[in-house]
Amino acid sequence: MNKLLRVFIVLALLAQLSVWLICPRVGHGAPSFDERYRGTERAQAYFHWLDEPSPTNTARWEDEMNVLHSHVRVRDSALFVLVAAFDAAMVFLFWNYGAAKTVR
């Protein structure tokens, strides 16, 4: 059982790191239309702003972008905290249960 637990811990860490390296979400510049959060509202504000760049439409577009930036910042922070907590738990488990201690 102890060997199975060690294998699970190593595989879990490798899977987490692989997913993080293959598709990172943090640090890719400004969010844009590929974000799904409030996509229709953002598209409507953008196209209204393109059709008529009045101060009202500009303010609406800027508000949508501010909401999106806020959402992305909170999502990325939560994702970072979850990854850090998962890593800390895996290190703790590996430290306590990963190595077999022999008495001589």
N, C-alpha and C positions, 0 to 999 in steps of 0.2 A: 504493500500500500504506500509506503514511504517513497519508493521509486516512481510510482504512478503520480503521486502528488508533485514531485520534482519535475517530471516531464510536463505535467499540466502547467505548472508555473512558467517554465521556459517557453512553452508553446503560446501561452497567453501573452507573455511579453513580446514575443516575436510577432504575433498577429497584430497586436496593438501598434507596434512600431511600424510594421509593414503598411497598415492602413493609413497611419499618420503620414508616412513618407510618400505613398502613392497618390493620395488625394488630400493634401493639406487645405485648410480653409482660412488660415490666418495669414495676413500679410500679402494679399494679392491686389493691392491698390484699392481704388474706390469701387464700391459695389455698383452694379449697373443693372441692366434689364435681365440679366440671367438669374438674378435673385427672385425667388418665388414670393417672398413676403410682400403683400400689397401690390402685386404686379399689375392688376387691372387699374387700380387707382393711380399708380405711378404713370402708366402708359397714357391714361386719359389726361392727366395733368401735363405730361410732356407734349402730347399732340395739340392740346389747347394752347400751350405756350408757343408751339411752332406756328400754329395758324394765326394767332394774334398775340404778340409779345407785349401785352399790356402789364402794368404793375400788378394787377390782381392775379393774372395768370402766372407771372413770374414768381410772385409770393407763394402761390399754390404749389408750383413746381419745386421751389426751394424748401417749402415745408415737407413735401413728400420725400425729398432727398435727405432732409434732417431726420425724419422718422426712420428712414431706411438705415442711415448711418448709426443711429442709436440702437436699432434692432441688431445690426451686425456686430456692433461693439459688445452688446450684452451677450449675444450668442457665442461670439468668439471667447469672451472671458469665461463663460460657463463651460465651454468645451475645454479650455485650458485647465480649469480647476478640476474637472472630471478626469482628464488625462493624468494630471499630477497626482490626484488622489489614488487613481488606479495604479500608477507606478509606485507610489509609496506603499500601497497595500501589497503589491507583488514583491517589492524589495523586502518588506517585513516578513512576508511568508517565506521567501527564499532564504532570508537570513536565519530564520528560526527552524524551518523544516527542510531546507534544501540540502544541507550537507549532513551526512551521517557522521556522528561523533563516535570514535572508538576509544576505549579506555585501555591503556597499556600498563 
